[in-house]
Amino acid sequence: MRILVQKFGGTSVSTPAGRERVCAHVARALQAGFSPCVVVSAMGRYPEPYATDSLIHLAAASGGRLSARELDLIMSCGETIATVVVTGALLARGIDACALTGAQAGIVTDGGFGQAEVVRVEPVRILRCLEEGRVPVVAGFQGVTDSGEVTTLGRGGSDTTAAVLGAALQAEAVEIYTDVDGVKTADPRLVPGARTLGVVTYDEVAQMAHEGAKVVHPRAVEIAMRAGVPMRIRDTFSDAPGTLVTFTFARQGWSQVRDGRVVTAVTHIPGVARLRVLNPPAGPAGAVHIFRSLAREGISVDMIQVAPGHCAFIVGEEVAERASRVLRQQGMEVEVREGCAKVSVVGSRMRGLPGVMANVAEALERAGVEMLQTADSHVTISCLIAQEDLEKAVRALHHQFGLDD
């Protein structure tokens, strides 16, 4: 069998028109000789009645304090409802289909309620459906423990479901259908001329997701990369080919990425705050003490700079006050600057290439944007800036690296 995993997001399945498009994409895959396995998210967004957040609000209205176990039970219902509704739409179109929960699909997780990890996939029922010529429609975002507890996979969980099924079924590809036509060179709300990329590498799109792009979850990309399964990001409401996510070298018949670009995209994360600890505890143990104290409070940090007598990092604005209070209670002097944003350039070919940082600095200087702090990895260079400068910073970097063309 030539198996193709097709994942459809909440906006794709929330309306009759959207479900009609889902059926059209499944029918096209069948006509092309594929055996499709469909994964669906919950229908719509809050306050639509079957959206995950709507179900959480419904449970909270009872007044009782629910455990993570009970919350996972109700959160899993949105995908289960969507699975049955989409199965009905396929049957009405003459496509034989069967609805499966995550547990019935064989997705086995650990016991981390709300953020469970998939430990293995036992796709016996999926394969049986496919061998019978039926389309399995699987509830995303959920699984089951060995002891029978229902769990959810956290943010981007339906993308993760699609990726683990693609790996377990040795699919030819995983298609992620959403409400945009692929991976863009920048957020089109900030850069109207942002282009849809034809091909990106796994590394690039995973970094873009980590740095603010919301097209696909990085965990799903990493799973697909390890399994060598190509991904394609597509628009449910269009027949455009979207963006292929693959390796930087030839593998499994996919073409090598050779277009010579240095930077692939510009991404951003708004709403962050910089914390500077001006009198950190002395010695290497001082940084350990700072970050261990924040970790105990569940506070994630980024863009870390440590030097003698100085420690700086960023956190989400929503936790900035709590983070500063934790450190001040231990006698540290903390300077907080809110109203910041992180802007990044991403590109797998910038690794070891001189002059990329110079181009970043030149673009921001020309736009009148002050760099408050910088950080880099093999495929990204990130700058902390004032949020009021975000739009002109993204546009300046997009232009500097030729992404307007």
C-alpha positions as CSV (number, residue, x, y, z in Angstrom):
1,M,0.0,0.0,0.0
2,R,1.0,3.6,-0.7
3,I,-0.1,5.1,2.6
4,L,-0.6,8.9,2.9
5,V,-1.4,10.5,6.3
6,Q,-3.6,13.6,5.9
7,K,-4.2,15.8,9.0
8,F,-6.9,18.4,9.0
9,G,-7.0,21.2,11.6
10,G,-9.9,22.6,13.5
11,T,-10.8,25.3,11.0
12,S,-10.8,22.7,8.3
13,V,-13.5,20.5,9.9
14,S,-15.6,23.0,11.7
15,T,-18.0,23.9,8.9
16,P,-19.9,21.9,6.2
17,A,-17.9,23.7,3.5
18,G,-14.7,22.8,5.2
19,R,-15.7,19.2,5.6
20,E,-16.6,19.1,1.9
21,R,-13.0,20.2,1.1
22,V,-11.7,17.5,3.4
23,C,-13.6,14.9,1.5
24,A,-12.3,16.3,-1.8
25,H,-8.7,16.0,-0.7
26,V,-9.3,12.4,0.5
27,A,-11.0,11.5,-2.7
28,R,-8.1,13.0,-4.7
29,A,-5.6,10.9,-2.7
30,L,-7.7,7.8,-3.4
31,Q,-7.8,8.6,-7.1
32,A,-4.0,9.0,-7.1
33,G,-3.6,5.4,-5.8
34,F,-2.9,6.3,-2.2
35,S,-4.5,4.6,0.9
36,P,-5.2,7.7,3.0
37,C,-5.2,7.7,6.8
38,V,-7.0,10.9,8.1
39,V,-6.2,12.6,11.4
40,V,-8.5,15.4,12.7
41,S,-8.5,18.1,15.3
42,A,-11.4,19.4,17.4
43,M,-13.9,21.4,15.5
44,G,-13.3,25.2,15.5
45,R,-12.0,27.5,18.2
46,Y,-13.5,28.9,21.3
47,P,-16.4,29.8,21.7
48,E,-17.6,27.3,19.1
49,P,-19.3,24.5,21.1
50,Y,-17.0,21.5,20.3
51,A,-13.7,23.4,20.5
52,T,-11.3,22.1,23.1
53,D,-11.3,25.4,25.1
54,S,-15.1,25.4,25.0
55,L,-15.1,22.0,26.6
56,I,-12.7,23.1,29.3
57,H,-14.9,26.1,30.1
58,L,-17.9,23.8,30.3
59,A,-16.1,21.6,32.8
60,A,-14.9,24.6,34.8
61,A,-18.5,25.9,35.1
62,S,-19.3,22.9,37.4
63,G,-17.3,24.7,40.1
64,G,-15.2,21.7,41.2
65,R,-11.5,21.6,40.9
66,L,-10.8,18.9,38.3
67,S,-7.6,16.9,38.2
68,A,-5.4,16.7,35.1
69,R,-6.8,13.2,34.5
70,E,-10.4,14.5,34.3
71,L,-9.4,17.5,32.2
72,D,-7.7,15.1,29.7
73,L,-10.9,13.1,29.5
74,I,-13.0,16.1,28.5
75,M,-10.3,17.6,26.3
76,S,-10.2,14.4,24.3
77,C,-13.9,14.6,23.4
78,G,-13.5,17.4,20.9
79,E,-11.3,15.3,18.6
80,T,-13.6,12.3,19.1
81,I,-16.6,14.3,18.0
82,A,-14.8,15.6,14.9
83,T,-13.7,12.1,14.0
84,V,-17.3,10.8,13.9
85,V,-18.6,13.9,12.0
86,V,-15.8,13.7,9.3
87,T,-16.4,10.0,9.0
88,G,-20.1,10.7,8.3
89,A,-19.2,13.3,5.7
90,L,-16.9,10.8,3.9
91,L,-19.6,8.1,4.0
92,A,-22.2,10.5,2.6
93,R,-19.8,11.1,-0.4
94,G,-19.5,7.4,-1.0
95,I,-16.1,6.9,0.6
96,D,-16.0,4.0,3.0
97,A,-14.5,5.2,6.3
98,C,-14.2,4.2,10.0
99,A,-13.8,6.4,13.0
100,L,-11.1,5.6,15.6
101,T,-10.1,7.2,18.9
102,G,-6.4,7.5,19.7
103,A,-6.7,4.4,21.8
104,Q,-8.4,2.4,19.1
105,A,-5.7,3.6,16.7
106,G,-3.0,2.1,18.9
107,I,-1.4,5.3,20.2
108,V,0.1,4.4,23.5
109,T,1.5,7.2,25.8
110,D,3.1,7.7,29.1
111,G,1.0,9.0,32.0
112,G,1.9,12.7,31.6
113,F,-1.6,14.1,31.6
114,G,-1.9,17.3,29.5
115,Q,1.5,16.8,27.9
116,A,1.8,13.0,27.3
117,E,4.6,11.5,25.2
118,V,3.9,8.8,22.7
119,V,5.9,5.7,23.7
120,R,4.8,3.4,20.9
121,V,2.2,3.0,18.2
122,E,0.3,-0.3,17.5
123,P,-1.6,0.4,14.3
124,V,-3.3,-3.0,14.0
125,R,-6.8,-1.5,13.5
126,I,-5.6,1.2,11.1
127,L,-3.9,-1.4,8.9
128,R,-7.0,-3.6,9.0
129,C,-9.2,-0.6,7.8
130,L,-6.7,0.2,5.0
131,E,-6.5,-3.5,3.9
132,E,-10.3,-3.5,3.7
133,G,-10.2,-0.5,1.5
134,R,-11.6,1.8,4.1
135,V,-10.3,5.2,5.2
136,P,-9.4,5.3,8.9
137,V,-10.3,8.7,10.5
138,V,-8.3,9.0,13.7
139,A,-8.8,11.4,16.6
140,G,-5.7,13.5,16.9
141,F,-4.2,15.0,20.2
142,Q,-5.0,11.9,22.3
143,G,-3.7,8.5,23.3
144,V,-4.0,5.9,26.1
145,T,-1.7,4.6,28.7
146,D,-0.9,0.9,29.2
147,S,-3.3,1.0,32.2
148,G,-6.2,2.4,30.1
149,E,-6.0,6.1,31.1
150,V,-6.9,8.6,28.3
151,T,-4.2,11.3,27.8
152,T,-3.7,14.3,25.6
153,L,-0.5,15.3,23.8
154,G,-0.3,19.0,24.5
155,R,-0.1,21.9,22.1
156,G,0.2,20.8,18.5
157,G,-0.9,17.3,19.5
158,S,-2.8,16.5,16.3
159,D,0.3,17.3,14.3
160,T,2.2,14.9,16.6
161,T,-0.5,12.2,16.0
162,A,-0.1,12.6,12.2
163,A,3.7,12.4,12.5
164,V,3.8,9.3,14.7
165,L,1.3,7.5,12.5
166,G,3.3,8.5,9.4
167,A,6.4,6.9,11.0
168,A,4.6,3.8,12.2
169,L,2.8,3.2,8.9
170,Q,5.9,4.0,6.9
171,A,3.8,6.5,4.9
172,E,5.0,8.0,1.7
173,A,4.3,11.5,3.2
174,V,2.3,13.3,5.9
175,E,0.1,16.2,4.7
176,I,-0.8,18.9,7.2
177,Y,-3.8,20.8,6.1
178,T,-4.4,24.2,7.7
179,D,-5.8,27.7,6.8
180,V,-2.7,29.0,5.1
181,D,-1.2,27.8,1.8
182,G,2.2,26.7,3.2
183,V,5.2,28.0,5.1
184,K,5.8,31.7,4.5
185,T,8.9,33.8,4.4
186,A,7.4,36.0,7.1
187,D,4.0,36.6,8.8
188,P,1.9,38.1,5.9
189,R,0.2,40.4,8.5
190,L,3.5,42.2,8.9
191,V,4.9,41.7,5.5
192,P,2.2,41.7,2.8
193,G,4.7,40.5,0.2
194,A,5.7,37.4,2.1
195,R,6.0,34.4,-0.2
196,T,5.0,30.8,0.2
197,L,8.1,28.6,0.2
198,G,8.2,25.6,-2.2
199,V,10.7,23.6,-0.1
200,V,12.2,23.9,3.4
201,T,14.3,21.6,5.4
202,Y,13.2,19.9,8.5
203,D,15.7,21.9,10.5
204,E,14.5,25.2,9.1
205,V,10.8,24.6,9.7
206,A,11.4,23.2,13.2
207,Q,13.4,26.3,14.1
208,M,10.8,28.5,12.5
209,A,8.1,26.9,14.7
210,H,10.2,27.3,17.8
211,E,10.8,31.0,16.9
212,G,7.1,31.9,16.5
213,A,5.8,30.5,13.2
214,K,2.6,28.6,13.9
215,V,2.1,26.5,10.8
216,V,3.2,23.1,12.3
217,H,4.4,22.0,15.7
218,P,8.2,21.4,16.0
219,R,7.7,18.1,17.8
220,A,5.9,16.7,14.8
221,V,8.6,17.9,12.4
222,E,11.3,16.2,14.5
223,I,9.4,12.9,14.5
224,A,9.0,13.0,10.7
225,M,12.6,13.9,10.3
226,R,13.8,10.9,12.4
227,A,11.6,8.6,10.4
228,G,12.5,10.1,7.1
229,V,8.9,10.8,6.2
230,P,8.4,14.0,4.0
231,M,5.8,16.5,5.2
232,R,3.7,18.8,3.1
233,I,2.0,21.9,4.5
234,R,-1.1,22.7,2.5
235,D,-4.3,24.9,2.6
236,T,-7.5,23.0,3.0
237,F,-9.4,25.5,0.9
238,S,-6.9,25.5,-2.0
239,D,-5.5,23.0,-4.5
240,A,-2.0,24.7,-4.3
241,P,0.9,22.3,-3.7
242,G,1.9,24.1,-0.5
243,T,5.4,23.6,1.1
244,L,7.4,20.4,1.1
245,V,9.4,19.7,4.2
246,T,12.3,17.4,3.6
247,F,16.1,16.8,4.1
248,T,18.8,19.0,2.7
249,F,20.2,16.0,0.8
250,A,18.7,13.5,-1.7
251,R,16.8,10.8,0.2
252,Q,13.8,8.6,-0.7
253,G,13.5,10.2,-4.1
254,W,13.1,13.8,-2.9
255,S,15.2,16.4,-4.6
256,Q,18.1,18.1,-2.8
257,V,17.5,21.7,-1.6
258,R,19.9,23.7,-3.9
259,D,18.4,27.2,-4.4
260,G,21.4,29.0,-2.8
261,R,19.5,31.0,-0.2
262,V,21.2,32.0,3.0
263,V,18.1,33.0,5.0
264,T,14.8,31.2,4.4
265,A,12.4,33.2,6.6
266,V,12.0,35.8,9.3
267,T,10.0,34.9,12.3
268,H,9.0,36.7,15.5
269,I,7.7,36.2,19.0
270,P,5.9,39.2,20.6
271,G,5.1,39.8,24.2
272,V,8.4,39.0,26.0
273,A,10.3,40.6,28.8
274,R,14.0,40.9,29.5
275,L,15.2,40.2,33.0
276,R,18.7,41.3,34.0
277,V,20.1,40.0,37.3
278,L,22.6,42.7,38.3
279,N,24.2,40.9,41.3
280,P,24.0,37.2,40.6
281,P,25.6,34.7,43.1
282,A,29.3,34.5,42.4
283,G,30.9,31.7,40.5
284,P,29.5,29.0,38.1
285,A,27.0,27.9,40.8
286,G,25.3,31.3,40.6
287,A,23.8,30.7,37.2
288,V,22.7,27.2,38.3
289,H,21.0,28.7,41.3
290,I,19.1,31.3,39.2
291,F,17.8,28.9,36.6
292,R,17.0,26.1,39.0
293,S,14.9,28.6,41.1
294,L,13.0,29.6,38.0
295,A,12.6,25.9,36.8
296,R,11.0,25.0,40.1
297,E,8.4,27.6,39.4
298,G,7.8,26.2,35.9
299,I,9.2,29.3,34.2
300,S,10.9,28.8,30.9
301,V,13.8,31.1,29.9
302,D,15.3,32.0,26.5
303,M,18.1,34.1,25.0
304,I,20.4,33.5,28.0
305,Q,23.5,35.6,28.5
306,V,25.8,34.8,31.5
307,A,28.9,36.9,32.3
308,P,30.8,37.8,35.5
309,G,28.5,40.1,37.5
310,H,25.7,39.9,35.0
311,C,22.9,37.5,33.9
312,A,20.2,38.3,31.3
313,F,17.5,36.3,29.7
314,I,13.9,36.6,28.4
315,V,10.6,35.2,29.6
316,G,7.0,35.6,28.5
317,E,5.5,38.9,29.8
318,E,2.8,37.0,31.6
319,V,5.4,35.4,33.9
320,A,7.8,38.3,34.2
321,E,6.5,39.6,37.5
322,R,6.5,36.1,39.1
323,A,10.1,35.4,37.8
324,S,11.4,38.7,39.2
325,R,9.7,38.1,42.5
326,V,11.3,34.6,42.8
327,L,14.8,36.1,42.3
328,R,14.2,39.2,44.5
329,Q,13.1,37.0,47.4
330,Q,16.5,35.5,47.3
331,G,18.3,38.9,47.6
332,M,19.0,39.4,43.9
333,E,18.7,42.8,42.2
334,V,16.5,42.3,39.1
335,E,15.9,44.8,36.3
336,V,12.8,44.1,34.2
337,R,12.1,45.5,30.7
338,E,8.7,44.6,29.4
339,G,7.3,45.4,25.9
340,C,9.9,43.5,24.0
341,A,9.8,41.1,21.0
342,K,12.2,38.5,19.6
343,V,12.8,38.6,15.9
344,S,14.8,35.8,14.1
345,V,16.3,35.0,10.8
346,V,16.3,31.3,10.0
347,G,18.2,29.4,7.3
348,S,20.1,26.1,7.2
349,R,22.8,27.5,4.9
350,M,23.9,30.3,7.3
351,R,25.9,27.8,9.3
352,G,29.5,28.9,9.4
353,L,28.9,31.6,6.7
354,P,30.6,35.0,7.5
355,G,28.7,38.2,7.2
356,V,25.1,37.0,8.2
357,M,25.2,38.8,11.5
358,A,26.6,41.9,9.8
359,N,23.7,41.9,7.5
360,V,21.2,41.6,10.4
361,A,22.9,44.5,12.2
362,E,23.0,46.6,9.1
363,A,19.3,46.0,8.3
364,L,18.2,46.9,11.8
365,E,20.5,49.9,12.1
366,R,19.1,51.3,8.8
367,A,15.5,50.8,10.1
368,G,16.4,52.6,13.3
369,V,15.8,49.5,15.5
370,E,18.0,49.0,18.6
371,M,19.2,45.5,19.3
372,L,18.9,44.9,23.1
373,Q,20.3,41.4,23.1
374,T,21.3,38.7,20.6
375,A,21.5,34.9,20.4
376,D,22.3,32.4,17.7
377,S,22.3,28.8,16.8
378,H,23.5,26.9,13.7
379,V,20.4,27.9,11.7
380,T,19.1,31.1,13.5
381,I,20.2,34.5,14.6
382,S,17.8,36.2,17.0
383,C,17.6,39.8,18.2
384,L,15.6,41.2,21.2
385,I,14.0,44.5,20.3
386,A,11.3,46.9,21.5
387,Q,7.9,45.5,20.5
388,E,7.0,48.9,19.0
389,D,9.8,48.3,16.4
390,L,8.6,44.8,15.5
391,E,6.9,45.4,12.2
392,K,9.7,47.6,10.7
393,A,12.3,45.1,12.0
394,V,10.7,42.1,10.3
395,R,10.2,44.1,7.1
396,A,13.8,45.3,7.1
397,L,15.2,41.8,7.6
398,H,12.9,40.4,5.0
399,H,14.2,42.9,2.5
400,Q,17.8,42.7,3.5
401,F,18.0,39.0,2.7
402,G,16.2,39.2,-0.6
403,L,13.0,37.5,0.5
404,D,10.8,40.1,-1.2
405,D,11.9,38.9,-4.6
